[in-house]
Amino acid sequence: MPSLGIINFQQGGHKFQLSRYAPADDVGFFVRHYWVVKWDLAGEEPYTQHVIPNPCVNLVVEPERTAIYGPGKEKYGHRLEGQGSVFGVKFKPGGFYPFVKENVSSMLNNPLCISNVFDTDPRLIEAQVFSHSDDGRNVSLVEGMIRSKLPAQDEQVTLVNQIVDYVYGQPDITKVDAICEHFQMNIRTLQRLFDQYVGVSPKWVIKIARIQSAAETTDGTDTHNWTKLSMDLGYHDQSHFIKDFKSILGQTPEEYVLGKRAK
């Protein structure tokens, strides 16, 4: 997931600073990385940065909005205005489940309070994180909080990541059957695994991987051949590609390009 779903990153990147930090080895079994977004738009118009959803849980530390968010199913936007920052933890696909032992699918549109998982008051962690601007200190602080509740390593998390990496590495995969065949798993077992550990279906992960690939390809060039792109992504019908693209991004590919040029 190279750009991690940040839409029009080349255009919006001058509006904010994005930093990512690797976790320690023990925590890294469950966590992909820590991320920090900082912006200073004092005297400028507010800016909304849109992000394509992905199959990961995020712990987000933000003034008055700190929570643990499950995977979304459509693009979402974050309004940046004035000066501010957000600190986040992106768990690996399936990596959050061992902390709660409850189906991650229950988190769709239902964020968890961090006090329910890490015994930490959200206002306290906000005060600690935003009392200074040292990313390293905040990584150590939040990593210590996670480590205090670190569960036993679960081999199913490894399997889930192998599956998700396979899908993102093969954006022309179109059917769940291809995953089942590659990993020698029946479809019901795969669906239960994703409902429990990931929170979204394998079919949805296939769809989002293809659309993210399409958006990144579109962002990287000024010339667009929608027929070729849809075929490269395994679509036999361009209208199906356009429908999927719009269902995630809320725009057709052509509208997406026009919006990018207008920025």
HELIX and SHEET records of a PDB file:
HELIX    1   1 PHE A    9  GLY A   12  1                                   4    
HELIX    2   2 GLY A   13  LYS A   15  5                                   3    
HELIX    3   3 ASP A   25  GLY A   28  1                                   4    
HELIX    4   4 TYR A   97  VAL A  100  1                                   4    
HELIX    5   5 VAL A  104  MET A  107  5                                   4    
HELIX    6   6 SER A  115  PHE A  118  1                                   4    
HELIX    7   7 PRO A  122  VAL A  129  1                                   8    
HELIX    8   8 ASP A  135  ARG A  147  1                                  13    
HELIX    9   9 GLU A  155  GLY A  169  1                                  15    
HELIX   10  10 VAL A  176  PHE A  183  1                                   8    
HELIX   11  11 ILE A  187  LEU A  193  1                                   7    
HELIX   12  12 PHE A  194  VAL A  198  3                                   5    
HELIX   13  13 PRO A  202  ASP A  219  1                                  18    
HELIX   14  14 TRP A  226  ASP A  232  1                                   7    
HELIX   15  15 GLN A  238  LEU A  249  1                                  12    
HELIX   16  16 PRO A  253  ALA A  262  1                                  10    
SHEET    1   A 5 GLN A  17  TYR A  21  0                                        
SHEET    2   A 5 VAL A  31  ASP A  40 -1                                        
SHEET    3   A 5 GLN A  83  PHE A  91 -1                                        
SHEET    4   A 5 ASN A  58  VAL A  61 -1                                        
SHEET    5   A 5 ALA A  67  TYR A  69 -1                                        
SHEET    1   B 2 TYR A  47  VAL A  51  0                                        
SHEET    2   B 2 TYR A  76  LEU A  80 -1                                        
END                                                                             
